[in-house]
Amino acid sequence: MIDRDFDGAWWRLAFLLLCSQPLLAQAWTAQALVDETLAANPGVDALQQAVAAAAWQVEPAGALDDPQLTYAIAPRSVDAAGIDPGHIVGVAQPLPWPGKRAVQRKAAESNVRVAESDLRALRLALSATARQAYAELHYLHGALRINAEQQQRLTELQQATSGRYRAGAGSQHALLRASTRLAERRRQALEFTARRRMVEARVNAMRNRPIHSSVPRPSGWSTLPALPPIAALEGALRQSNPRLLKLQAQGRTAQLNRELAALAYKPDLRLTANYLGTLPRSEYRTQVGVMLNLPLGQSKRRAAEAAADARIAGLEAEQRQQVQHLVAALAEQVAADRAAAQMLQLYRGDLVPLARQTLEAAMADYASGRGDVDAVINAEEGLLQARVGRLAAEARQWKHRARIARLTGGMLDEQLLGETGS
């Protein structure tokens, strides 16, 4: 008998495990939504092409200009009696002053960094938006689940008060109170459902799917890791924030343009080789030479230098302003994250357990005849508020972490979210 029971339990366990495998495989996490959003967004592909286009400009920027071929002929010498046709053939190769091509190549490389920072900024913005939508969706699913459980409790309370009222041991007031609170929970469920559908529509738009497509149920998430020290967060922001990286790349480009403006005072060379068929003696016809441009227009070169200096100063000022703005935004999100974490700890450690105990005590008193229905309904309201409040605190903390991850450029995603940044 014991063996048969053991075998039956074993097969039931095996069956449950086999049935649970598809569910485990279909777990839909915040990172899964991030990956879907990044893959579906056309702006990501557009900026990837922009990066590729900028990268293709690097080699041409440092290359020599094409050589130039010239040919001329004296029309009246053609078919003229006693003379050969007069023509000129020439080849010229421009050679910029040493250092110009290297600076131009570095400037093109800086433009690639600018395009890459734009792509990085878009990916981080989409990731943060996806994580915040996931947190809101997780909250709404949880709130509906809690609401359904509370409705079940209220239904049982309504049945108990109805039985007492019919037996003459209860009041109509108690029955109406229970029925009214049950109707209120149903109304609240309708609100949660409407909000969930709106979020699902937004999520489908991010996934580039039809608005009314089904959205997977969010899987549970583990407790967030402890927030890194503020110094580490600020260091990651200064090092990896795409806005700052773009300004740094633009500043580098401006510095290189300043160097090019200074090199504009240096003459460029042009090597030439010509055959002058119009000359009478063959010894004179083949000629080689060098041409130099004369940088006499000093005003336009000084204007180019002044413009480059102004651009550099403007970018430096903008970078300082951005650092102040971003550091302040980071401090704000860190403070909000810590407040949400403290609130969450209070809900988990005190508010939810106490609210559950209060409801159990009120229900026990009511069952024994010592309590009244108002105490049960008030306790039920307290438990609902505590449980939904805990979910809201979890969602708020996840949203703050998503914003912090965006500000820090995705550098600390694993420490902030327990996942690898994309």
Helices and strands as residue ranges (DSSP letters): H 2-25, H 30-40, H 42-56, H 58-61, E 68-73, G 75-77, E 87-95, H 100-167, H 172-206, H 230-240, H 242-263, E 269-276, H 282-285, E 286-292, H 298-346, I 347-351, H 352-368, H 373-407, H 413-417
